[in-house]
Amino acid sequence: MEGIDIRLLVTVGGMAATVIAASAVVKASVKVLQDQARDFEKRLRAVDVRIDKATTQIETLAQRQGVISSMMDPNTMERKSREIQRLRTEMDFVQRKIKE
C-alpha cells in the first residue's frame, strides 16, 4: 500500500474516535434535554390543574357574593323588615285574642 501510511491511519482513527465521542456527548445531551422537557411538561400540567381549581373557586365565590348581595339589597331588606313587622303585629293580635 503505497498511498496509505501510518500517519494517515492514525489521523483517520483519531477523527473516528472524535466523531464517536461527539455522538456520545450529543446522545447524553439529548437525553438531558428530553428529561428536562418531561419535567417542564409535568410542572406545566400541575400549574394548569392549580389554575383550574383557582378559577373554579373564584367562580364559586363570585356566585356566593352575588347571592349575598341580592339578599342584602336595600329593597329586599326593606321588604323583609315590613314582612317581619306585619307578622309581629299579627302575632300580637293573636296573643291578645288568646288572652281574652
KEKETOR-423371 format. One record per atom (N, C-alpha, C): atom name; x, y, z; residue number from 1. Coordinates in pm, 1 decimal, decimal comma, padded with zeros to 6 digits. Layout:
N
[CA [X Y Z] NUM] ...
***
This chain:
100
[N [00082,2 -00116,8 00000,0] 1] [CA [00000,0 00000,0 00000,0] 1] [C [00087,2 00123,9 00000,0] 1] [N [00100,8 00175,5 -00114,6] 2] [CA [00192,2 00287,8 -00130,9] 2] [C [00133,8 00419,2 -00080,4] 2] [N [00004,3 00446,1 -00102,0] 3] [CA [-00054,4 00575,9 -00069,7] 3] [C [-00095,6 00590,4 00076,2] 3] [N [-00105,5 00485,2 00149,9] 4] [CA [-00152,8 00491,2 00289,1] 4] [C [-00032,7 00468,9 00380,0] 4] [N [-00008,3 00566,1 00463,2] 5] [CA [00098,1 00547,3 00560,5] 5] [C [00039,4 00548,3 00701,1] 5] [N [00118,6 00529,2 00799,6] 6] [CA [00073,5 00516,7 00937,8] 6] [C [00015,8 00648,0 00988,3] 6] [N [00073,5 00761,4 00949,8] 7] [CA [00019,9 00890,2 00995,4] 7] [C [-00122,8 00910,9 00948,6] 7] [N [-00151,7 00872,7 00826,3] 8] [CA [-00287,5 00885,2 00772,8] 8] [C [-00383,5 00794,8 00849,4] 8] [N [-00342,2 00673,6 00877,5] 9] [CA [-00426,3 00581,6 00954,4] 9] [C [-00451,4 00634,2 01095,7] 9] [N [-00351,7 00689,5 01159,7] 10] [CA [-00367,6 00745,8 01294,1] 10] [C [-00461,5 00865,9 01288,5] 10] [N [-00446,6 00948,8 01188,7] 11] [CA [-00533,0 01066,2 01173,3] 11] [C [-00677,7 01023,8 01151,8] 11] [N [-00701,5 00929,4 01064,0] 12] [CA [-00837,8 00880,0 01038,4] 12] [C [-00893,8 00814,7 01164,2] 12] [N [-00810,7 00736,3 01234,8] 13] [CA [-00855,1 00673,7 01360,0] 13] [C [-00890,7 00777,7 01464,6] 13] [N [-00811,4 00883,2 01475,1] 14] [CA [-00840,2 00991,6 01569,4] 14] [C [-00969,1 01063,4 01535,5] 14] [N [-00989,6 01085,6 01405,7] 15] [CA [-01114,0 01150,5 01362,3] 15] [C [-01233,4 01062,4 01392,8] 15] [N [-01219,4 00932,9 01370,6] 16] [CA [-01329,8 00840,6 01400,7] 16] [C [-01359,1 00839,5 01550,0] 16] [N [-01254,2 00838,2 01632,8] 17] [CA [-01273,9 00841,4 01777,6] 17] [C [-01341,9 00970,9 01820,0] 17] [N [-01302,7 01081,2 01757,4] 18] [CA [-01363,5 01210,6 01788,1] 18] [C [-01511,5 01211,0 01751,6] 18] [N [-01544,8 01156,4 01635,5] 19] [CA [-01685,4 01150,1 01592,5] 19] [C [-01765,3 01062,4 01688,2] 19] [N [-01711,0 00948,6 01727,0] 20] [CA [-01780,8 00858,1 01819,6] 20] [C [-01800,8 00926,2 01954,8] 20] [N [-01697,1 00993,2 02004,9] 21] [CA [-01708,6 01063,7 02133,6] 21] [C [-01810,2 01177,1 02124,2] 21] [N [-01808,2 01249,5 02014,5] 22] [CA [-01903,0 01359,3 01996,4] 22] [C [-02045,6 01306,4 01990,1] 22] [N [-02065,7 01193,6 01924,4] 23] [CA [-02201,0 01137,7 01917,2] 23] [C [-02247,8 01092,0 02055,8] 23] [N [-02155,7 01040,7 02139,0] 24] [CA [-02191,5 01001,6 02275,3] 24] [C [-02230,9 01124,6 02357,1] 24] [N [-02158,1 01234,0 02340,2] 25] [CA [-02189,9 01357,5 02411,4] 25] [C [-02324,8 01410,9 02365,6] 25] [N [-02348,3 01407,5 02235,9] 26] [CA [-02476,7 01454,6 02182,3] 26] [C [-02590,4 01368,4 02234,9] 26] [N [-02568,8 01237,4 02237,6] 27] [CA [-02672,3 01146,4 02286,7] 27] [C [-02703,8 01176,3 02433,0] 27] [N [-02602,4 01199,6 02514,4] 28] [CA [-02623,5 01233,1 02655,6] 28] [C [-02694,9 01367,5 02669,2] 28] [N [-02655,5 01463,4 02587,2] 29] [CA [-02719,3 01595,7 02591,7] 29] [C [-02865,9 01587,1 02551,2] 29] [N [-02895,8 01507,1 02451,2] 30] [CA [-03034,0 01489,7 02406,7] 30] [C [-03115,9 01424,9 02517,8] 30] [N [-03058,4 01327,8 02587,4] 31] [CA [-03129,0 01262,7 02697,3] 31] [C [-03160,1 01363,3 02807,9] 31] [N [-03061,9 01447,4 02841,3] 32] [CA [-03083,4 01550,1 02943,7] 32] [C [-03194,2 01645,6 02900,3] 32] [N [-03191,4 01687,0 02775,1] 33] [CA [-03295,0 01777,9 02723,5] 33] [C [-03432,6 01712,4 02724,5] 33] [N [-03440,2 01584,1 02691,7] 34] [CA [-03567,5 01513,4 02696,2] 34] [C [-03620,3 01505,7 02839,3] 34] [N [-03531,5 01477,8 02933,4] 35] [CA [-03572,9 01473,3 03074,2] 35] [C [-03622,9 01609,3 03120,9] 35] [N [-03553,2 01714,7 03081,3] 36] [CA [-03596,7 01849,6 03117,7] 36] [C [-03732,4 01881,7 03056,1] 36] [N [-03752,0 01841,7 02931,8] 37] [CA [-03880,1 01866,7 02864,6] 37] [C [-03993,0 01793,1 02937,1] 37] [N [-03968,2 01669,0 02979,4] 38] [CA [-04069,7 01594,0 03054,3] 38] [C [-04100,4 01663,2 03187,2] 38] [N [-03996,1 01710,4 03253,9] 39] [CA [-04014,2 01780,1 03381,2] 39] [C [-04094,3 01908,5 03361,6] 39] [N [-04061,7 01984,5 03257,4] 40] [CA [-04135,8 02107,1 03227,6] 40] [C [-04282,6 02077,0 03199,5] 40] [N [-04307,3 01971,8 03122,9] 41] [CA [-04445,5 01935,1 03091,6] 41] [C [-04520,7 01895,2 03218,0] 41] [N [-04455,2 01819,6 03305,1] 42] [CA [-04517,7 01778,1 03430,7] 42] [C [-04552,4 01900,1 03516,2] 42] [N [-04457,5 01992,9 03526,1] 43] [CA [-04482,8 02114,4 03604,0] 43] [C [-04593,2 02198,2 03541,6] 43] [N [-04593,5 02207,3 03410,6] 44] [CA [-04695,8 02284,3 03341,0] 44] [C [-04834,5 02225,7 03365,5] 44] [N [-04844,1 02094,7 03362,8] 45] [CA [-04972,7 02029,8 03390,7] 45] [C [-05016,6 02056,5 03534,4] 45] [N [-04923,2 02054,1 03629,0] 46] [CA [-04956,6 02082,9 03768,5] 46] [C [-05005,6 02227,1 03784,0] 46] [N [-04940,1 02319,5 03715,9] 47] [CA [-04983,2 02459,5 03720,3] 47] [C [-05122,0 02473,4 03658,0] 47] [N [-05146,0 02402,6 03550,1] 48] [CA [-05276,3 02406,9 03483,9] 48] [C [-05385,9 02357,4 03577,5] 48] [N [-05357,9 02251,1 03652,1] 49] [CA [-05456,2 02198,3 03747,4] 49] [C [-05483,0 02301,8 03856,1] 49] [N [-05377,2 02364,5 03906,6] 50] [CA [-05395,8 02466,2 04011,0] 50] [C [-05475,4 02584,9 03958,0] 50] [N [-05449,1 02624,3 03835,8] 51] [CA [-05524,1 02736,0 03776,2] 51] [C [-05671,4 02699,3 03761,6] 51] [N [-05698,8 02576,1 03717,7] 52] [CA [-05837,9 02531,8 03705,0] 52] [C [-05908,9 02534,4 03840,0] 52] [N [-05840,8 02486,0 03944,8] 53] [CA [-05901,2 02486,8 04078,6] 53] [C [-05926,2 02629,4 04125,5] 53] [N [-05829,7 02717,3 04103,3] 54] [CA [-05845,3 02856,8 04144,5] 54] [C [-05959,5 02924,1 04068,8] 54] [N [-05970,2 02894,5 03940,9] 55] [CA [-06078,9 02951,1 03860,7] 55] [C [-06214,4 02905,0 03912,8] 55] [N [-06223,5 02776,7 03945,5] 56] [CA [-06348,4 02722,7 03999,6] 56] [C [-06382,3 02789,6 04132,5] 56] [N [-06283,4 02807,7 04217,8] 57] [CA [-06307,1 02872,9 04346,4] 57] [C [-06350,2 03018,0 04327,6] 57] [N [-06288,2 03086,5 04234,1] 58] [CA [-06325,0 03226,1 04207,8] 58] [C [-06469,3 03234,3 04159,4] 58] [N [-06506,6 03144,7 04068,1] 59] [CA [-06644,3 03145,4 04017,2] 59] [C [-06743,8 03115,4 04128,0] 59] [N [-06708,8 03021,2 04216,8] 60] [CA [-06797,5 02988,0 04328,5] 60] [C [-06812,0 03106,9 04422,2] 60] [N [-06700,4 03171,4 04453,4] 61] [CA [-06705,6 03287,9 04541,5] 61] [C [-06784,7 03402,6 04478,6] 61] [N [-06769,4 03422,0 04350,2] 62] [CA [-06844,8 03527,7 04281,5] 62] [C [-06994,7 03498,2 04286,9] 62] [N [-07030,8 03371,7 04270,8] 63] [CA [-07172,6 03333,7 04278,1] 63] [C [-07225,6 03357,3 04420,0] 63] [N [-07148,2 03316,5 04519,2] 64] [CA [-07191,4 03338,2 04658,4] 64] [C [-07205,5 03486,2 04689,0] 64] [N [-07110,4 03564,0 04642,1] 65] [CA [-07115,6 03707,9 04665,3] 65] [C [-07239,9 03767,8 04601,4] 65] [N [-07273,9 03718,7 04483,0] 66] [CA [-07395,1 03766,6 04416,4] 66] [C [-07519,9 03734,1 04495,9] 66] [N [-07525,5 03613,6 04550,8] 67] [CA [-07641,6 03573,8 04631,4] 67] [C [-07650,2 03660,0 04756,4] 67] [N [-07537,5 03677,9 04824,4] 68] [CA [-07537,3 03757,2 04947,4] 68] [C [-07572,3 03902,1 04919,1] 68] [N [-07519,5 03958,3 04812,0] 69] [CA [-07551,0 04098,3 04781,7] 69] [C [-07698,0 04114,8 04744,8] 69] [N [-07756,9 04015,2 04679,0] 70] [CA [-07900,2 04025,9 04649,2] 70] [C [-07983,4 04011,4 04776,1] 70] [N [-07934,4 03932,2 04870,6] 71] [CA [-08006,2 03918,2 04997,2] 71] [C [-07997,1 04047,0 05079,0] 71] [N [-07886,0 04117,6 05068,2] 72] [CA [-07864,9 04238,0 05147,5] 72] [C [-07904,2 04365,0 05071,8] 72] [N [-07965,9 04350,1 04958,2] 73] [CA [-08010,5 04463,4 04878,5] 73] [C [-08106,7 04548,6 04962,7] 73] [N [-08092,7 04681,4 04961,5] 74] [CA [-08180,3 04766,8 05044,1] 74] [C [-08329,5 04742,1 05019,8] 74] [N [-08369,7 04724,0 04897,2] 75] [CA [-08511,7 04698,9 04869,8] 75] [C [-08557,3 04568,0 04933,5] 75] [N [-08474,1 04465,9 04921,9] 76] [CA [-08507,8 04336,7 04981,2] 76] [C [-08512,5 04348,4 05133,3] 76] [N [-08414,4 04415,1 05190,6] 77] [CA [-08411,8 04431,7 05336,0] 77] [C [-08535,6 04508,1 05384,4] 77] [N [-08575,8 04611,3 05311,3] 78] [CA [-08694,6 04688,0 05349,6] 78] [C [-08819,7 04600,3 05342,0] 78] [N [-08832,0 04523,3 05235,8] 79] [CA [-08946,5 04433,8 05220,9] 79] [C [-08951,2 04331,2 05333,9] 79] [N [-08837,4 04272,6 05364,7] 80] [CA [-08831,3 04173,5 05473,4] 80] [C [-08866,5 04238,9 05606,2] 80] [N [-08818,3 04361,1 05627,8] 81] [CA [-08849,8 04431,5 05751,8] 81] [C [-08999,5 04455,8 05764,3] 81] [N [-09063,1 04495,2 05654,8] 82] [CA [-09208,9 04515,6 05656,9] 82] [C [-09282,1 04384,4 05683,3] 82] [N [-09234,6 04275,2 05624,3] 83] [CA [-09296,8 04145,3 05646,6] 83] [C [-09284,8 04103,4 05792,8] 83] [N [-09167,6 04125,2 05850,3] 84] [CA [-09147,5 04089,7 05990,7] 84] [C [-09237,7 04174,5 06079,7] 84] [N [-09246,3 04302,2 06050,2] 85] [CA [-09333,2 04390,8 06128,9] 85] [C [-09478,9 04347,6 06118,0] 85] [N [-09521,0 04310,8 05998,5] 86] [CA [-09658,5 04264,3 05979,3] 86] [C [-09682,9 04136,1 06058,6] 86] [N [-09589,1 04044,6 06056,5] 87] [CA [-09601,9 03919,2 06131,7] 87] [C [-09606,2 03945,8 06282,3] 87] [N [-09526,0 04039,7 06327,6] 88] [CA [-09529,0 04074,4 06470,3] 88] [C [-09664,5 04132,2 06509,3] 88] [N [-09716,3 04217,7 06422,7] 89] [CA [-09847,2 04277,6 06450,7] 89] [C [-09953,8 04169,6 06456,5] 89] [N [-09951,2 04077,9 06361,9] 90] [CA [-10049,3 03968,6 06362,4] 90] [C [-10031,3 03879,6 06485,5] 90] [N [-09907,8 03855,8 06525,2] 91] [CA [-09881,6 03772,4 06642,2] 91] [C [-09932,4 03841,9 06768,9] 91] [N [-09911,9 03972,8 06779,4] 92] [CA [-09964,3 04048,3 06893,7] 92] [C [-10116,6 04039,6 06897,9] 92] [N [-10178,1 04051,7 06780,8] 93] [CA [-10323,8 04042,7 06773,6] 93] [C [-10372,0 03905,1 06820,2] 93] [N [-10305,5 03801,9 06773,7] 94] [CA [-10343,7 03665,3 06810,9] 94] [C [-10321,8 03644,1 06960,7] 94] [N [-10215,6 03695,6 07014,1] 95] [CA [-10188,8 03680,5 07157,4] 95] [C [-10295,3 03752,0 07240,5] 95] [N [-10336,0 03870,8 07195,8] 96] [CA [-10442,5 03943,8 07267,2] 96] [C [-10573,7 03867,7 07261,5] 96] [N [-10602,2 03807,1 07148,6] 97] [CA [-10725,7 03730,2 07132,0] 97] [C [-10724,5 03607,3 07223,2] 97] [N [-10605,1 03547,0 07236,5] 98] [CA [-10595,2 03426,5 07319,3] 98] [C [-10615,4 03463,7 07465,7] 98] [N [-10565,4 03578,6 07508,5] 99] [CA [-10578,8 03621,5 07646,7] 99] [C [-10723,2 03657,7 07683,6] 99] [N [-10801,5 03694,3 07588,2] 100] [CA [-10940,7 03734,8 07613,2] 100] [C [-11028,4 03620,8 07645,8] 100] 
***
